[in-house]
Amino acid sequence: MKEAHRASTLSLLLSALALSSAVFQAQAFYHPDEGRWISRDPIGEDEGGPNLYIYVRNAPLTWYDLLGLLVSGWYDRNTGIMVITDDDTGEKIILCGESGGKPYGDPIPAGGFDILDHPNQDFFRLDAVDKTPRNDIHEPTGRTHFRLHKPGRTIGCIAAKTECGDCWGNVRDMIRKTKTEDIEVTSQRRWPLPPKKETIKKFGNFTVKDTSDDAEAAKNILDECKCSCGHTEGGGGGK
């Protein structure tokens, strides 16, 4: 019994020592010796997946979230399904979108983007995470000025489908009410004479994917993701 008690006490002491070297980063503890987070991701099981201790979807070289409370989202060019999640509350909104071809233009390229502020309250700047981020240029293609916005024309931006107008209002409000980070970007203001750099708000992270070559993945998306306003037909990317 004494040996068992000593072993239990030693285990508690080791746990206490381990926790004492952990670092609290706003919403979670990080253990530098272990090289991992030891607190569960506040986003929870629904969006975080089976690994509840990941950080920015295990892609810290691509994204960061200093507060752990930004929004995250994704859009599938093939099905037109878009999902936006508040990483603080876990609230999720599903809606249908479209990109390009209205009246012309190719869909937005696949890849990672930052969701940044825009002067128009119904628009968000999607800035590609590439070799030179936050310059509003998708360097692999040379295309510029990608946006996430309300229903309307799109020559490459992501627009909510007209049938999802109510959903878009909820998405807009969710994004604009979330915690934010101030970051420095290449200015896109045209009047008055803009500075080369300016500080704007970052709302979260966004991924554009394409399941055109994966019928099973596309089917799973359509089966599991139903538009929050009841509209069930996917938007598609448009060519």
N, C-alpha and C positions, 0 to 999 in steps of 0.2 A: 504493500500500500504506500509506504514512504517513497519507494522508487517511482511509483506511478505519479505520486503527488509532485515529486521533484521534476519529473518529465513534463507534467502539465504546466508547472510554474515556469520552467525553462522555455516552453513553447510560447507562453504568454509574454515573457520578457523579450524573446526574439521578435514576436509580432509587434510589440511596442517600439522596439528599436528600429524595426523596418519602417513603421509608420512615421517615426520621428524624422527620418531622412526624406520623407515624401514632400513634395512641393504642391501647394494648393494653387491651381490655376483657374480662378473665378468660379467654375462649376464642377471641378473634378480634381482628384489628387493624382499627381504624376510621380512615379518612383524612378529617380535617376539611375540608381544601381541596377534595377531590373530592366530599365529602358522601355517602360510601358505604363499605361494608365491603370490605376488600381481602383478607380471609381467607375461606376456604370455611366455610359453615355446618357445624358438626360433625354435624348430623343426616344429612348425605349426600344421595345422589341419590334414594333410595327415597321419602322423605317430603318432602324439600326441593324436589323438582321440578327442572326444567331450570335454574333460576337458583340456583346454589350459593352466592350471596353475599347472599341476602336475610336479613332480620332479622324475627323473629316474623311470618312469612308476609306481609311488606310491609304490616303494619298497626300501626306503632309508636304511633299515637294511641289505639289500642284496647288493645294489649297491650305488655308489656315483659318482658324476661328478662335480668336483670343478669348472671347467670352463664352463660347460654346452655345450661343443663343441666336445665331443667325438663321435665315431660312435656307432651305435646300430644295432643288427642283430638278426635273428632267423632262425632256420632250423626245418622243420617238417619231422620226420623220416618216416612217412607214405607216403607222397606225394613226398618227395625228394626236395621240393621247399625251397629255401633259399633267404632271403631278407636282404640286407645290406643298411643302411641309414646313410648318413653324417648328424649328428644332427646340424651342423653349417649351411650348405647350403640347407639342405632338399633334396639333391640329393639321389636317390634311385636306386639300381641295383638289379634285380631279376635274379636268375640263378638256375640251377638244380644241385643237389649234390647227393652224395651217401656216406654211412657209413657202414663199415664192409662187410664181405663176399667176399673180393677181395684181396687175394684168400680165406681168412677165417676170423673168428672173428665176434663178435656181434656188433651191432650199438652202437654208443655213447649213454650213458644214458641221459634221459631227465633231465632238470634242468638248473640252471644259471651258466654261465662261464664268466671269464674275458678274453678279447682278449689282449694277451701280445706279446711282440716282440720275434723274433726268429732269429738266425744267418743267416738262409737261407731266402732270400728275398721273396720266394714264399711260405713260411710257417709262421703260427702264432700259438703261444702256447695258447691252451684253458685250462684255469685253473679253476677247479670247485670252485664255491662259496659255501663252506661247513664249518664244524666246525673248520677246520684248513686250511684256504685258502692259496693259493699261494705256495703250496708245490708240485704241479703237480701230486697230487693224488686225485682220486674221492673216498672219504672215504667210502661212503655207499657200494661200490662194491670192493674197493681195486685196481681198475684199474688205470693205469698211462699213461702219455705221450699222451694225446689227442691233436690233432692238427687240424687246418683248413688250407688246402693247395690246390695246383694246381691239375689238373687231374692226376690220377695215382692209384696205389694200395692203399687199405685201409683195415686195420684189426680192425678198430674202430674209426679212425679219420674221419673228414668230408672232402671229396675231391670233387672238382668241377667235373661235368661230362665232359667227353672228348668233347662232342658236345658244351660245354660252355667254350671252351678255351679262346675265345675273351673276354667273360664276366669276366672270372677269372682275366685276366690282368687288366681290369678296376677296379674290386674289390680290388685287391692288391694295385693298385696305389691310390685309394681313401683312403684306410685304412692308408697307409704309409704317406699320405700327411696331415692327419687330425691333430688337436691339440692332444697332449699327456700329460700323467702324469708320473712322475718317481716314481716307487714303489719298495719296497724291497721284494725279493722272495727267495725261496730255490733254489740255483744254480743247473742247470742241465748240466753245462759244464763238459766235461770229460778230456780235454787236453788244456793247461797244467793243473797241479793240481789245481782244482777250489776251491774258497772259499765256505764256507757253505751257505753264503748269498751273493746276488749281487743285484744291482739296474738295473732294465730294464724299458722299456716304456710300459705303458698301453694305448691301442688304443681305448678301448670301452667295451661294455657289449654285451653278446650273450646269447640267450635262445634256448634250444633244447626242442621241444615239440613233441607230438605223437598223431595224430588224428585217430589212428587205430580203436578206439571205438566210433568215432563220425563222421559218414558218412556225415552229413550236413556240419560240419566244414571243412572236407576234400574237399568236393565239392566247398565250398566257396573259399577255397585257390586256387584250380585249376582254378576256373572261374575268379578270380580277379588277380591272379599273373601269368603273362606270362613272360617267360624268355626274358631278354633284347636283346638276340641275335636272337630271333625268334624261338628257340627250345622250344616246348610246352609240351613235354612228361616229367612227373615227374620222379625223380631219384629213389625214394624208398630207404628204409634203408638197406636192405640186412640182411640176417640172417646167 
